[in-house]
């Protein structure tokens, strides 16, 4: 029988076990360009390990999901982090799970605002991109290079996410 997952607000403290929330943090702000630009500095660190690995920047275009939605698959990237920053300004869902003996535990679901990005640390279980209500573009920073940087896990019994309240 499927289990229903709650949707939590995306906060730095709630997401800390999985990576970083990328958002304008006044504590990291410094002025640059003769005071005409506010720089929010070092909000996340990209990871790329292995010989020949490099950090790349991509554009992902996510199709909206239909709810209720089944979480039957989780993935992780053993050789690099992966960040998602929305550039369409639309909210989206973030799903991550702690590792339990080489497989994902019970997923946590976070509702991200259209001005919040996430950076999954290397080897963190997460669900693929989950756009809501509209086709949405994301700037994605991840690893390119030799080696199999994708591991997938399929749950025997899927988890269910009901319609998010926006």
N, C-alpha and C positions, 0 to 999 in steps of 0.2 A: 504494500500500500504506500502511495506517495505521501511525503511529508510537506506541509506548507511552511514556507520560509517567510519570516518577517522582513520588512524593508526598513532599514535604519538610515538616519541622515549620515552623510559622509563628513566625518570630522577627522582631524589629524590624529587624535588619540585613539579613536575607534579603529582607524585603518593602519595604525603603526605596526602591528604584527606582520603586515603584508608589504609595506612600502611607504611611499610618501604621497601626501595630498599636495598637488601643485595649484597654488592660488596666491593672490597678492597678500603677503604677510607683512604688515607694517614693521614688524621686528627686523625684517631683512632688507628694508627699503633704504636705498642710498640714492642721492641725486648724482646724475652724470650729464654730460653734454652741456656744460655751463648752466646747470640747474633747470634745463628744459625737459629732462626725462627722469622719471622715477624708475630705478632698477630694483627689482625684487630678486635678491642675489641668492644663488645656490639653493634652490628649492628642492632639488633632487639630484642624484648622481647616477649617470648612465653607467651600466656595467657591461663589459664585453671581454670575456676571457677566452683563451685558446690562441694558438698560433694562427696568424692570418686574420684574426677577428678585427672588426672595426664597427664603430657606431654609425648608423645611418638614420636619415630622416625620411619618413614616408607620409603619404596622405591616404587614409582609409576612409571609405564612404560606407557607412553602416545603414542597413535597411531597418526600418522599425519592426520591433517584435510584436507578436499578437499574444494577448493575455487571456486566460491564464497561460503561463509559459512553463514548460518542463525543463529543469536543469538535469540533463542526463550525461553531460560531458564537462570535464574540467581539463585544463591544459597547464603546462609549465614549461619554462625555457631554462635548461640547466646551465647555459653558457652566457646568458645576458639578461639584463633587465628589459622591461618594456613599458614605455609610458604612453598614455593617451591624453591628449589635450584637445577639447572640443573647439572647433573654430566656427561652428554654425550657431553657437550660443544656446543650444538645446540641452535640456536635462537628459541624463542617461543613467543606466544601472551599472553598478560595479559589483561583481560577485567574486569572492575570494575565500580560500579555505586554508586552514593549518594543515601541515603534513602529518599524517598518522601512519607511520611505518611504511612509507613509500607510496601512499595513496592519499587523496584529499579527505579531510574530515568533513563534518557538516558545514556547508557553505554559509557565509554571511553575505547579505545583500545590502548594498548601500545605494541611496539615491543621491546622485551627483548633480549639482547645479550646472548650468551651462557655462559658468566661469570657473569651474574646478576641474583640474586634471588629476590623473593618478600615475604613479610610477611603481609598477610591481617590481620588487627586487628579484634578482636572479633566483630561479628554482621555487617560486611561489605559485601555488595552485590558483588558477583563476578561470573564469568563464570567458569565452570570446566576447568581443564588443557587443553591447546591448543598447542600441538606439531606441528611443521612445518617440512615438507619434509622428515622426517625420524622418526622411532621409537626412543623415547628419554626417558632416565631415570632421575628421580628427587628424591632428598632427601626431604622428606616432614615431617615437625614437626607440630603436631597438638594435639588435646585433645582426651583422651579416658576417659570414665566414664559414670555413669548413666545420664539419661535425653535425650531428643530428641535434638541433637546438629546439626540438619540439617533442614533448612527451604528453600523451593523452591518457585520460582515465575515463571509463564509462561506468556510471553507477548501475548496479543491478536494479535498484528501485529509484526512479527519478524523484527529485525534489520539485515542488511547485511554487511559482511566484504568481500571486494574484495581481490584478490591475493596480499599478502604483497610483497613489493620490498625488497629483502634482499641484 
